[in-house]
Every structure is written in C-alpha cells, then in structure tokens.
Amino acid sequence: MEDYKAPIIYLSGEEMESFSNQSETAVLGHSYEWEGERVVHLHVHPVLHSYGAQGKVMFSKSSIENYDSSQLTGVSYFVCDNVGSIEVFECIEDKWQKRHVNFIPSHQELYSRNKGILEINILEKKRVMIVGLGSFGSQIAIELAKAGVGSFSLFDFDRVELHNLARHTCTINDLGRLKTDAIYDAIKGKNPYANIEKYPIDINDDLQLLNEEIAKSDLVICATDNNKSRFNLSEALVKQQHTGIFGRAVTRAEGGDVFRYRPGGPCYCCLIGAGFYDPNIDEITDVASARRDGRIPAYASEEDANAMVQVGLSADIEPICNMMVKLSLMELSRGSNSGIKCLESELVYDYYMWANRRERRHASWAPLPNAANRPTILRWYGARIPKDDQCPLCSKKQMILEEGQEFEKGLGDNLEGVDINELL
C-alpha cells in the first residue's frame, strides 16, 4: 500500500550533475516545502527568493550508513549520489525512510515539446533586452522564457503597486517589490536555466548603459509607457543596428499597435513623427510617472489625476502582447528551419494595428458581422512604413533633434497604402 503521507520530492538533474563533478564529498543543502501540501524541492544551493518552509538536506557521495546521528542533526533529507545512482531519504522520528524522487530535467528536455516548432538550441543562445516590465513587458518576458530563450536583461525602475495588479503578471504577494526582482523570479520559475541581468533604473538616466546593453542583445523589446524612452531606444537601435520591437496600448486599451525596427529600415521616429511629443497618444496607467512626464499636469488634483488613470482589461492587451511575442520568436529564429518559419512570409509589415472596441477613435469602424472591406475591430491591420528622408534619427542627414521640436511628418503621413485617418 502506498504511503500517502510521503512527500512529493523534486530534485534538479543539473544540480546533481554539478555536485557529482565537484571535489567535495558532501555539502549541506536546502529543502523548501509547500506547507500543508507535502511537496518538497531539494537544492544544493539556496534559492534566491525562497518559498515554503525551509529545512536542511545533506548531499553526499557516501551511503547514509556511513554517517552517525550526530553528523545529521537537524537534517530532514539525505541525498546519496553514488556513481550516478541517486537515492533520497527522509528523516521520520529519527529513522531514515527511502523516498521516491522526481527529477527536474535539463533545459533541453524541459522544452522538448517545443521541438519541431522552435529551435531550442538556437533560442537558448539568444539574449533579449526588455525595457519596461509593466503589463506588456512582464507577459512578454515570461512567454519568451517559456519558449526557451536563454538570456535576458531587464530594465524597469518601478515597483509593483496596487494599480498594476489588474493587468500585470505579478500578484498581491509581490506588492512593493521591484519589478525587476519579481519578473526575475517569474522567468526562473519557467526557465530555471535562464541567465538574467537586472537593472532597476530609468534608461533615460544612463544612455551609455542603454547602448552597451543593446550592443550585447539579439533583440530589444520596448514596452515602456512614455515616448522619451521610446525615442532614446529608437536612437540607440539605429546607432547599434539592432532589431527592436515596440508595443503599446492607447486609452483604456481600446486598441494598440506594434512596430518592428530592422536595421536599414524605417525607424520608430519615421513612424510616429510629431507623436513623440503628443501627450494624448499614450495610455496613462500610472499617476506618478504621468505627472513626471507632463501627461497629467502638475496643477491637476489627485481626484482628477486618478480619474485619468483608467486602464483597460488584461484581456484587451493580450492580443498586442501575443503579436509582440510572435514577432520576437520569428526574429530570434530567423534563418533556422523551424516550425514558425512560415511566419516570415506572413508578418512582413513594419507596423501592426489592433482595435478592441468600437469607441472613441475607433467609433466609426464597421461592426464585425458586416464589415466587408471596411476596417473593423478584433483583427490585425499591417502596413509598410516608408523611410522618412527628413528623419532626425535614421536619415542620411542625421539631423539633431531638440527635445520638443516638431517634425513635419506625423503618423498620418507615413502609412503607405492605408487611410490611417479612417482607421483611427
């Protein structure tokens, strides 16, 4: 009869392989148990942000019979690695009971179900830089981790607050934490083998670091909520000749758009033009940051300011996040014979637009049942963006942009073959 009181034990296969190859014959490790569930994870090294009740576990290359009780005082679990044959014991009333163990597989096996669709051996070597870990960046980071991307650099100076929870991946238990720490944990929870560097800073305050990190990355995700950071990222991408993906939602997530920059192609400045300094074009999701960049004026009362922060549903940003993830995986896998190679002939546009509801700027759009050839909600529209010969970032003239200077071209001038005024 099965001992139903026995814990469910998990052990990292790669940690055990590392222990087997080191010179030490025994090390004191760490156990973490989910209280009331009898689920235990055993680790050679401490978990950075631990969970559950903590205990001690002895990892040894000698049999448990070679230890006396004094050597195992306070130890709850014993792991014996005898030439690759691993046994686990639990201490119950001063007696050691052998237990079954489940092994967490290597990173290759962990994502084996992705094989045939994604090239895991390619993605694990890729480095993605994500700027902004709000409702967009947090979801994109986790999805890329689940796909097997091996390296991340995370940028966000903010902490998790109550107003984030409606659309963020973080939970109420993360309140007050730096978003970089919270998303670090979320990525590690999906891909424990990922390499992650955290930068809890405002990128606008350290443009040298911004350029250095872009130079090291295979892809840059811009998921910030202000145009100053988008401009700085766009400028650095053009300078470094690296691919970047920009995404955002507009007021109350009634819709949103995605832009992909490729070296030599139109940059984000070619697309947005004067919109870089239009305070009405972005969704306001945070009173503090919106006051800092002027989208909420200093003279606005707290009541009026809070009324301006009316975010949309999490379900409203999912399609936009999904498009950004699809584009990211396609760019990271470009040139490989993967199952998503077919997307290279589908996702050919520079700019993509999505609408969730027929209101405000989308009020004139046709109802879904009888839209015919007219623009409607809940579908993607793509457009090719021509390079702006007068663009201050990517034109040959490389004009110097003064903050607050307006461009001659705006969004409405740059969508080739699309009546953007009708769409918006």
Order of alpha helices (4+ residues) and beta strands (2+ residues): beta-alpha-beta-beta-beta-beta-beta-beta-beta-alpha-alpha-beta-alpha-beta-alpha-beta-alpha-beta-alpha-beta-beta-alpha-alpha-alpha-alpha-beta-beta-alpha-alpha
